[in-house]
């Protein structure tokens, strides 16, 4: 990919379990964003974490960022069947609208009812 | 109402032809970005389009194949030229910041144009 890796590439869990997805990136960043994409649909922005933040929460989502390791993780707690989707991390080197956003390869999550 | 709209939403084209995709934003933005998402893959940045200047292309993408126009601060087009089946993808327009009432840093995406080349 243009920027980094994500693991696992695919994840299958039972409803109610937690899902953890990891993302690594190659260059220094200003912020990192996580997106969800349901099959055949558009991208939904989930959460943004800045380089000076270590952890961020939004509902059932928890994102961590380790800039020393150039990695981030997305945790979805108490998963639901509706969480079945592909999840992508996307990193931005600068903090302005001039700066491009580069995507990781994504994780395909299946939540089994 | 949608913040970013794209036309067409989908199309089926014959190889050797060209398709122009339109992207309209509901407020003025400095930069617009075009991405490609091949089947089952992640998004790959094609180019960055700044109003009033030539687009900047990422490695592996060239202007002859993907010419871009950016005539004003709310509109851009991407043309996929001389198409082959390998161009079958979703093409997405994106903007970062410069949207009224939204976080400057968040990157927003249009719904995408689904292209199938036969």
Interface residues (C-beta under 8 A of the other chain):
Chain A: X1 X2 X30 X31 X33 X42 X43 X45 X48 X50 X88 X90 X92 X95 X96 X97 X98 X99 X100 X101 X102 X103 X104 X105 X106
Chain B: X29 X30 X31 X33 X35 X41 X42 X43 X44 X45 X48 X50 X58 X92 X94 X95 X96 X97 X98 X103 X104 X105 X106 X107 X108 X109 X110 X111 X112
